[in-house]
């Protein structure tokens, strides 16, 4: 029995292939070729609609057969282009020659020279690649993030009123609730996702150095800027950068990668908090039949999903950071360093997707351990000292902070009785004492968020 995935160098195409497979139709070599064919065909159709004299004899009935070239694009077509590339040693020229072969089959041989007319390779790459990025994010990454938002919201609502000891600087702090702390991550992620989706997906379309030199030489009376705007913005659904060199300047693309990086950073933070709560016994994990936690210690149920997610999100962050830092820099009108880098944009997205799925698995295994949470609250009555000293400040009681500091910073255990003895010793009205005695670690949770 052979498993080709066992021989793949990268785990995203090997061990994690099942998780990352949805991204193949956007970021594989075959996908990139298909996107290039798509742009070339749609460009030719747009040229025909310009009513150029040389193309007027092509009827509207040819639009569907032309679009079939990319709509029916399959593995054999991709392999044919790779065969041509062995001769041309140029990937875009190979696509052009492939389409010209298709034109021969469609009886459009007289119009073959309008394939890739006036363009440079980057007019195709700098539209095909952002289009694949846009569709890959919208079709695969965003739905996975929506799943994560949904489970976080569900957990937030379920546990919103479950009090929990907070820990600032790793020390006991004013209580919060389990649901509120989960909702923090929903709140952060939702805003970053919305910010990401508000960004334009940029594209360059303007000839060899961005000035439509060849287009103007052939058809000086055509408004090529208007043509390119309509083609890129309306047909391809991208946002054209009008003033460029040979390549798109990638500034907005860098913003997209930075946005994805921030989302991954929040996921890392979520993983580490979940891991910490498990180690504190605030959460237990569902046990799966037959699953082993440790090869040596039979009792172990390790938080492996959160650890896996953190590792993959970390790789994604590093790669997104490189993409956003490198791509906007190009020598003079262009160098080739962007080309090989852009071929890797699917890699951090794959690690990000693995990370999201791992976090989802980890969250699904969580079982709240209310006994442990309650015991921690009971063991840390000193956290209500903040509330007591604040109420005393309100009535201008002398040095309340200092008095609570003296009481709580001891090696002795502070429990309910300790706090109530202190309250009873205060020279204040009985109604104030009643108010203070009503405060406990279990109800001192402040104002809870509105979960919508």
Legacy VTK file of the C-alpha trace (Angstrom):
# vtk DataFile Version 3.0
C-alpha trace
ASCII
DATASET POLYDATA
POINTS 452 float
0.000 0.000 0.000
1.494 3.328 -1.064
0.753 6.707 0.469
2.398 9.455 -1.613
1.776 11.983 1.183
4.380 10.145 3.296
7.088 11.371 0.923
6.096 15.035 0.851
8.629 17.377 2.400
6.130 19.761 3.935
3.657 18.470 6.545
0.973 20.749 5.070
0.941 18.453 2.029
1.795 15.342 4.019
0.621 14.753 7.568
-1.952 17.559 7.402
-3.006 17.087 3.795
-6.619 16.318 4.696
-6.927 19.619 6.578
-5.230 21.727 3.917
-6.733 20.111 0.810
-9.421 22.820 0.374
-6.622 25.330 -0.273
-5.187 23.351 -3.191
-7.700 24.784 -5.656
-6.394 28.260 -4.857
-2.672 27.928 -4.194
-1.330 24.828 -5.950
0.716 25.098 -9.130
-2.283 23.885 -11.136
-4.491 26.495 -9.467
-2.076 29.321 -10.291
-1.988 28.199 -13.919
-5.778 28.114 -14.089
-6.060 31.606 -12.608
-3.582 32.857 -15.223
-5.629 31.275 -18.000
-8.754 32.891 -16.541
-7.203 36.374 -16.599
-5.863 35.951 -20.141
-9.239 34.771 -21.491
-11.244 37.477 -19.722
-8.753 40.066 -20.984
-9.267 38.902 -24.559
-13.066 39.037 -24.106
-12.728 42.572 -22.716
-10.614 43.585 -25.725
-13.302 42.231 -28.044
-15.889 44.382 -26.299
-13.745 47.458 -26.993
-14.862 47.206 -30.640
-11.320 47.237 -31.940
-11.586 46.979 -35.759
-9.418 43.881 -35.834
-11.724 41.997 -33.440
-15.147 43.103 -34.673
-15.731 39.947 -36.681
-15.763 37.809 -33.501
-19.394 37.247 -32.540
-20.861 37.212 -29.058
-21.507 33.493 -29.516
-17.765 32.883 -29.067
-17.785 34.174 -25.476
-19.048 30.901 -23.987
-16.529 28.681 -25.849
-13.747 31.043 -24.783
-14.799 30.864 -21.147
-14.981 27.085 -21.407
-11.184 27.138 -21.758
-10.834 28.035 -18.068
-14.154 26.692 -16.823
-13.307 23.192 -18.091
-9.616 23.518 -17.246
-8.314 20.187 -15.920
-5.140 18.383 -14.962
-4.328 17.546 -18.573
-4.471 21.229 -19.502
-2.138 22.103 -16.634
0.269 19.361 -17.711
0.168 20.637 -21.298
1.176 24.100 -20.108
4.029 22.596 -18.079
5.195 20.771 -21.205
5.237 24.023 -23.152
7.094 25.691 -20.270
9.913 23.136 -20.643
10.559 24.712 -24.036
9.843 28.380 -23.293
11.392 28.330 -19.802
8.780 30.995 -19.090
5.547 30.198 -17.265
3.383 33.041 -18.615
4.534 32.545 -22.204
3.591 28.887 -21.836
0.060 29.948 -20.858
-0.109 32.248 -23.885
0.951 29.469 -26.276
-1.538 27.065 -24.667
-4.392 29.508 -25.252
-3.253 30.012 -28.836
-3.542 26.245 -29.330
-7.099 26.472 -28.026
-7.792 29.332 -30.436
-6.757 27.080 -33.305
-9.295 24.509 -32.123
-12.022 27.177 -31.900
-11.300 28.552 -35.354
-9.956 31.789 -33.917
-6.475 31.429 -35.360
-6.698 34.854 -37.045
-6.941 36.504 -33.639
-4.208 34.649 -31.757
-1.902 37.653 -31.555
-4.435 39.432 -29.372
-3.789 36.849 -26.676
-1.588 38.579 -24.074
-1.779 41.705 -26.273
0.437 44.516 -24.948
0.881 42.841 -21.592
3.818 41.879 -19.439
3.880 38.797 -17.233
3.069 40.808 -14.136
-0.234 42.002 -15.580
-1.228 38.352 -15.326
0.568 37.399 -12.101
-0.465 40.557 -10.260
-4.112 39.859 -11.030
-4.158 36.053 -10.842
-2.372 35.861 -7.477
-4.438 38.457 -5.561
-7.566 36.877 -7.041
-6.526 33.447 -5.746
-5.683 35.008 -2.381
-9.064 36.733 -2.181
-11.027 33.621 -3.089
-8.917 31.358 -0.870
-9.461 33.625 2.130
-13.187 34.089 1.479
-13.953 30.473 0.561
-11.777 28.598 3.086
-10.186 30.733 5.802
-13.169 32.946 6.671
-15.621 30.013 7.000
-13.138 28.287 9.336
-12.843 31.487 11.373
-16.646 31.754 11.434
-16.734 28.273 12.991
-14.273 29.424 15.617
-16.334 32.547 16.330
-19.491 30.448 16.636
-18.059 28.024 19.207
-16.466 30.875 21.192
-19.799 32.688 21.275
-21.628 29.543 22.361
-19.139 28.941 25.177
-19.312 32.604 26.198
-23.084 32.495 26.507
-23.072 29.142 28.308
-20.526 30.214 30.931
-21.171 33.955 31.097
-22.317 33.894 34.716
-19.853 31.288 36.012
-17.530 33.217 38.375
-13.811 32.569 38.085
-10.731 33.886 39.818
-8.760 36.123 37.489
-4.970 36.066 37.348
-3.000 39.186 36.499
0.773 38.725 36.473
0.012 35.115 37.374
-1.375 36.208 40.747
-4.956 36.057 42.098
-6.897 39.134 40.963
-10.427 40.546 40.960
-12.838 37.811 39.856
-14.250 37.619 36.374
-16.405 34.958 34.697
-15.461 32.060 32.470
-17.778 33.215 29.688
-16.518 36.775 29.722
-12.910 35.654 29.382
-13.844 33.401 26.454
-15.773 36.271 24.888
-12.661 38.446 24.962
-11.257 36.269 22.164
-14.492 36.350 20.158
-14.508 40.141 20.477
-10.902 40.485 19.327
-11.140 38.019 16.465
-14.400 39.415 15.106
-12.963 42.910 14.865
-9.776 41.802 13.176
-11.704 39.650 10.687
-13.963 42.595 9.813
-10.934 44.843 9.412
-9.285 42.269 7.140
-12.371 41.955 4.950
-12.580 45.738 4.575
-9.171 45.825 2.874
-9.016 45.985 -0.938
-7.327 43.143 -2.808
-4.930 45.077 -5.044
-3.967 44.344 -8.640
-1.639 45.841 -11.234
-2.552 46.097 -14.903
-0.564 48.526 -17.030
2.041 46.958 -19.296
5.804 46.543 -19.055
6.478 49.505 -16.741
2.936 50.404 -15.767
2.381 53.128 -18.381
0.514 51.236 -21.159
3.362 52.045 -23.553
2.577 49.233 -25.992
-1.183 49.701 -25.764
-0.932 53.405 -26.585
1.473 52.750 -29.451
-1.048 50.354 -31.045
-4.288 52.197 -30.174
-3.524 55.804 -29.147
-7.197 56.817 -29.032
-8.308 54.214 -26.490
-8.566 55.272 -22.834
-6.521 52.379 -21.513
-6.647 53.528 -17.900
-10.436 53.460 -18.000
-10.352 50.072 -19.719
-8.010 48.642 -17.072
-10.091 50.047 -14.218
-13.246 48.443 -15.562
-11.505 45.163 -16.316
-9.769 44.796 -12.943
-12.407 46.365 -10.696
-15.577 45.066 -12.355
-14.613 41.863 -14.181
-11.956 40.506 -11.803
-13.522 42.083 -8.667
-10.141 43.362 -7.476
-8.922 46.924 -6.875
-6.581 48.302 -9.523
-3.513 50.253 -8.447
-3.222 52.862 -11.195
0.327 54.147 -10.637
2.814 51.269 -10.542
6.123 50.031 -11.882
6.168 46.690 -13.704
4.689 45.136 -10.568
1.981 45.967 -8.060
3.611 47.709 -5.121
2.029 45.195 -2.689
1.360 47.752 0.044
-2.263 46.651 0.451
-1.220 43.027 0.072
1.143 43.630 2.993
-1.814 44.997 4.973
-3.741 41.798 4.239
-0.852 39.633 5.450
-0.493 41.808 8.555
-4.222 41.364 9.215
-3.918 37.599 8.898
-0.889 37.712 11.178
-2.856 39.560 13.869
-5.634 36.976 13.689
-3.082 34.183 14.129
-1.541 36.063 17.059
-4.933 36.214 18.794
-5.384 32.479 18.173
-1.986 31.843 19.797
-3.099 33.889 22.799
-6.328 31.861 22.982
-4.385 28.586 22.824
-2.040 29.616 25.614
-4.885 30.693 27.879
-6.803 27.459 27.232
-3.607 25.491 27.919
-3.097 27.402 31.182
-6.675 26.871 32.357
-6.306 23.135 31.686
-3.058 23.070 33.698
-4.901 24.885 36.536
-7.611 22.195 36.394
-10.290 24.772 35.507
-11.023 22.574 32.510
-10.854 18.853 31.999
-10.744 17.257 28.542
-13.027 14.705 26.955
-11.323 11.339 26.698
-11.352 9.680 23.299
-11.436 5.883 23.271
-8.035 4.437 22.369
-6.206 7.771 22.411
-2.844 7.905 24.198
-1.654 11.032 26.025
1.873 9.909 26.828
3.963 6.960 25.696
5.207 6.530 29.290
2.598 7.993 31.656
-0.795 6.302 31.288
-2.692 8.979 33.227
-1.827 11.846 30.867
-4.460 13.642 28.760
-2.369 16.322 27.128
-3.729 19.560 25.595
-2.158 18.587 22.270
-4.693 20.363 20.063
-3.921 23.751 21.610
-0.194 23.033 21.383
-0.488 21.972 17.740
-2.487 25.083 16.960
0.023 27.351 18.670
2.904 25.828 16.718
1.202 26.129 13.345
-0.064 29.642 14.037
3.488 30.615 14.966
4.812 29.407 11.611
2.022 31.318 9.863
2.873 34.507 11.778
6.547 34.245 10.783
5.712 33.741 7.105
3.049 36.462 7.010
5.581 38.787 8.595
8.125 38.000 5.893
5.555 38.492 3.138
4.446 41.881 4.446
8.017 43.066 5.022
9.544 41.798 1.769
6.935 42.253 -0.940
6.690 46.077 -0.940
10.426 46.297 -1.676
11.636 45.898 -5.280
14.713 47.310 -7.004
13.856 50.105 -9.436
11.009 49.118 -11.768
11.147 45.457 -10.681
13.286 42.558 -9.637
12.320 38.909 -9.466
12.446 38.377 -5.707
8.686 38.832 -5.397
7.969 35.997 -7.827
9.236 33.092 -5.749
7.879 34.661 -2.542
4.375 35.014 -3.994
4.364 31.330 -4.915
4.402 30.619 -1.169
1.380 32.634 -0.035
-0.628 29.448 0.357
1.876 28.066 2.870
1.082 30.373 5.825
-2.619 30.112 4.990
-2.300 26.329 5.211
-0.607 26.546 8.615
-3.294 29.022 9.692
-6.030 26.618 8.593
-4.401 23.735 10.492
-4.189 25.991 13.528
-7.869 26.961 13.398
-8.983 23.335 13.052
-6.756 22.295 15.952
-8.161 25.032 18.183
-11.686 23.952 17.258
-10.867 20.372 18.268
-9.343 21.562 21.514
-12.320 23.733 22.429
-14.705 20.889 21.643
-12.931 18.695 24.212
-13.203 21.178 27.098
-15.291 20.225 30.122
-15.627 22.935 32.753
-14.476 21.858 36.196
-16.653 24.042 38.390
-15.498 22.401 41.625
-11.884 23.448 40.988
-12.943 26.936 39.925
-15.098 27.385 43.025
-12.385 26.080 45.316
-9.924 28.608 43.903
-12.399 31.407 44.591
-12.988 30.140 48.140
-9.239 30.003 48.754
-8.686 33.603 47.689
-10.958 35.854 49.687
-8.279 38.567 49.682
-9.372 39.544 46.149
-12.425 41.334 47.562
-10.064 43.760 49.326
-10.234 45.911 46.186
-13.996 46.241 46.570
-13.814 46.949 50.302
-11.158 49.659 50.035
-13.007 51.294 47.145
-16.311 51.491 49.068
-14.401 52.897 52.050
-12.767 55.504 49.818
-16.266 56.558 48.746
-17.198 57.445 52.340
-13.788 59.066 52.950
-12.663 56.442 55.462
-9.005 57.127 56.407
-6.336 55.135 54.528
-8.496 52.192 53.401
-5.946 50.967 50.831
-3.184 50.886 53.398
-5.336 49.076 55.973
-6.367 46.371 53.453
-2.768 46.086 52.325
-1.680 45.422 55.905
-4.446 42.837 56.318
-3.928 40.878 53.092
-0.161 40.913 52.641
0.537 38.279 55.240
1.481 34.655 55.108
-1.720 33.733 56.867
-4.666 32.386 54.915
-7.310 35.011 54.213
-10.772 33.493 54.298
-14.344 34.724 54.627
-14.083 34.923 58.409
-10.909 37.001 58.205
-12.553 39.525 55.901
-15.748 39.712 57.944
-13.783 40.193 61.174
-11.992 43.108 59.530
-15.281 44.589 58.280
-16.862 44.241 61.706
-13.934 46.125 63.252
-14.462 49.170 61.037
-15.889 52.342 62.560
-18.594 52.793 59.938
-22.366 52.597 59.865
-23.937 49.140 60.033
-25.460 49.587 56.557
-21.941 49.963 55.096
-20.795 46.856 56.961
-23.743 44.920 55.553
-22.853 46.101 52.059
-19.233 45.015 52.515
-20.148 41.628 54.042
-22.349 40.925 51.012
-19.341 41.038 48.720
-17.650 37.683 48.009
-15.298 36.264 45.391
-18.360 34.571 43.878
-20.344 37.744 43.180
-17.613 40.380 42.775
-17.534 39.996 38.982
-18.411 43.494 37.819
-20.402 44.252 34.669
-20.661 41.397 32.194
-20.551 42.040 28.443
-23.619 42.054 26.231
-23.144 39.084 23.916
-24.892 39.748 20.614
LINES 1 453
452 0 1 2 3 4 5 6 7 8 9 10 11 12 13 14 15 16 17 18 19 20 21 22 23 24 25 26 27 28 29 30 31 32 33 34 35 36 37 38 39 40 41 42 43 44 45 46 47 48 49 50 51 52 53 54 55 56 57 58 59 60 61 62 63 64 65 66 67 68 69 70 71 72 73 74 75 76 77 78 79 80 81 82 83 84 85 86 87 88 89 90 91 92 93 94 95 96 97 98 99 100 101 102 103 104 105 106 107 108 109 110 111 112 113 114 115 116 117 118 119 120 121 122 123 124 125 126 127 128 129 130 131 132 133 134 135 136 137 138 139 140 141 142 143 144 145 146 147 148 149 150 151 152 153 154 155 156 157 158 159 160 161 162 163 164 165 166 167 168 169 170 171 172 173 174 175 176 177 178 179 180 181 182 183 184 185 186 187 188 189 190 191 192 193 194 195 196 197 198 199 200 201 202 203 204 205 206 207 208 209 210 211 212 213 214 215 216 217 218 219 220 221 222 223 224 225 226 227 228 229 230 231 232 233 234 235 236 237 238 239 240 241 242 243 244 245 246 247 248 249 250 251 252 253 254 255 256 257 258 259 260 261 262 263 264 265 266 267 268 269 270 271 272 273 274 275 276 277 278 279 280 281 282 283 284 285 286 287 288 289 290 291 292 293 294 295 296 297 298 299 300 301 302 303 304 305 306 307 308 309 310 311 312 313 314 315 316 317 318 319 320 321 322 323 324 325 326 327 328 329 330 331 332 333 334 335 336 337 338 339 340 341 342 343 344 345 346 347 348 349 350 351 352 353 354 355 356 357 358 359 360 361 362 363 364 365 366 367 368 369 370 371 372 373 374 375 376 377 378 379 380 381 382 383 384 385 386 387 388 389 390 391 392 393 394 395 396 397 398 399 400 401 402 403 404 405 406 407 408 409 410 411 412 413 414 415 416 417 418 419 420 421 422 423 424 425 426 427 428 429 430 431 432 433 434 435 436 437 438 439 440 441 442 443 444 445 446 447 448 449 450 451
